[in-house]
């Protein structure tokens, strides 16, 4: 792997202030459902926003003696995200935007007839919601899985935006972090040897898994480190070219919403060398918090035993433990050998030059 190319692409991502406001303004309410729907259990209805009006019903429908269908019924003017023309709602991945189009009435999550439905046997996915609250549209999501036999629906969690017409991403449980991540970063050292220390958690920040810290002079990389060890994360940058202006960027992964890790959050700040005080001084105290675009890939099977398959256009695969420590790194191989990794919960991170996909995986034996 070409580290210099990887660093340049990462800097380009961090330096670009992406428009994430559509997913960040409203308060998000989320809670656990933990319901299993089968033929024997009958249907399950949910009042998402607790206004004494059911919004959706989930049920298993008998089609023939040997065939069933898992479906959702939208109630009271609510609807589900559906890009199909056959009433098959989208099976969203963690981080996908809930943005329509929507369809009401009956919608098939999975069926034995004709192979329809997008949720069948693929593990936990997200159903995009368009909830009718007193005549107003509120967007949300439900995490669920449909058994390969289309005879069981397992409902996990639900989340919705409190403000009408506000955006939300699948699995999102909190708004954009209000605290500026870079406020707690400090820089010491000389003009040529710079030491930067960044927080991993604490300071009223959400639970974070550290990823990278890097310092640039223009487009010249002065130094980068993988922030997986110690509190805080420390980083050395060597300014051999004697630049008087540097930019440091720190990347974090928000992990409080397991098993759907949050977007990769990052902050960047610029400093100027002050000859009078012989210190680095920030040009401003503003922090740009950006979200790296979601990479469209598929990871299966989950849980995994010996091998993981990765499908999509990517360049690098990494598997991290819950503390952010990298256990395995692979290139463009579509089959990843995980036989050396102990049983447990991990994060798989799949990256290209412009995007990243992270999701929770489980390894079993």
Secondary structure, DSSP 8 states (H G I E B T S, - for coil): --HHHHHHHHHHHHHS----GGGTSS-EEEEEEEEEEETTT--EEE-TT-SSS--EEEEEEEEETTEEEEEEEE-TT-EEE--SSSS----B-TT-B----EE-SEEEEEESSTT--S-BTS-SEEEEEEEEETTEEEEEEEEEEE-TTSSEEEEEEEEEESSTT---BTT--S-S--S-GGGG-EEEE-SSEEEEEE-SSBTTB--EEEEEEEEEETTEEEEEEE--SSSSEEEEEE-TT--SEEEEEEEEEE-SSTTS---EEEEEEEEEEETTTTEEEES------EE--B---EEESSSBSSEEEEESS-SEEEEE-TTS-EEEEE-S-SEEE-TTS-SEEEEEEEE-SS-EEEEEEEE--
